[in-house]
Amino acid sequence: MIVKTKKYQLDTGTYIKIGLSNILKEQWWVVLIALAIACGYFWIASWWWISMAILAYAIYWLFWVIQFAGVTQMEQNKVIFEKMAYEIDSRQILMKINAKQGMPVKWDMVKKAEIKKDAFILTMSKAQFIHLPFRIFNSENEKKFMETILKRKGFTA
């Protein structure tokens, strides 16, 4: 069976939000570095330790916000934010811009998959993922088939 979805365009705000949440999940340990810097206060009592730890952590997050916002502005990444239809089967995910143009994504490229309350998120790297909202599926059976594929591939329990 092949699941053919409706056309969907990824919103830049959604891309940035999901990307930052991926960074937070993968690099949660960075906050421990900021806390270690702030603990310098106990060595030499000065509020500079705490303020510099907060500043360093804020700069770290600003770096990632700029990275994800920059991806949305680059010309070579414009194709990510075009309207696409998806054809999903047990071999691959075919991202189709139109009837003649498309790009296959093999399942072995997907590192993890999540089922959120309103979408499937298939993550390939920190900045590369496929966001498939439930509303683009034509029927409840297609959504269930997608869940079945994710279970068979070992992404969900």
Order of alpha helices (4+ residues) and beta strands (2+ residues): beta-alpha-alpha-alpha-beta-beta-beta-beta-beta-beta-alpha
